[in-house]
Structures are given as C-alpha cells and as structure tokens.
C-alpha cells in the first residue's frame, strides 16, 4: 500500500502522485538547510540572531 488516502478515480491517483513528487522538493530544501546552511547549529538565543536567521 502506497497511501492510506482514498483514491476513487484516476484524477485522485494523479493528485496523490503530484503530492508525493512535491515531497522530494521539500526533503531537498530541508537537507540544504541542515547540511548547507547548518541551520541546526544556529543558536537563536537573542532577537537579533532570530531576525538574521529569518532574513536568510
């Protein structure tokens, strides 16, 4: 089973495939944040640091 969402028509199946394909864009975005930008290493202890991170 690939999904637990209801699929009654071909259009439903295509919609779920589009959603799944978008997942990989999201995964790549977060991987870039974690490895390239080292977002997990940023300490947002002050308002200035938070503002700089949001600006990025």
N, C-alpha and C positions, 0 to 999 in steps of 0.2 A: 504494500500500500504506500503510495507516494504522499497522499494528503488525507486529512480527515474532513476536509471541507466538501460540501455536497456538490456533485457535478451531474447535472441533468441533461445538459446539451453540449454540443461541440463548442459553442461560444463560451460556456462555463469553463471547459477544459483549457481553451486557449487563454482565457483570462488568468487562470491559475498558473499556466506556464509563463506568462508575462510577469506575474508577481515573482515567481521563482527566479527568473532571469535577472530581475532587478536586485534580488538578494545579493548577487555576486558583486554588483557595483557598491552596495553598502558594505559588504565584507572588505572589499579593496580599500574603501575610504577609511574604515576603522583600522585596518592594518597599517595604512600610511600614517594615520595619527599616532598609533602606538610605536611603530618602528622608526619611521622617518622623522616625525616631529617629537618623539619621545614624550607624548602627552601624559603618560602615567608618571613620569618623573617630575613633572611640574608641580610645585607646591603652591597652592592657591590660598596662602595664609593671609594675604592682605588684599585690599580692594584694588590697589594698583596692579598687582600680579593678575588678578582676575580680569581686570579691564584689558590688559595686554593680551591675555590668552583669548578673550572674546574677539578682540580686534584681529587676531590672526585668523 
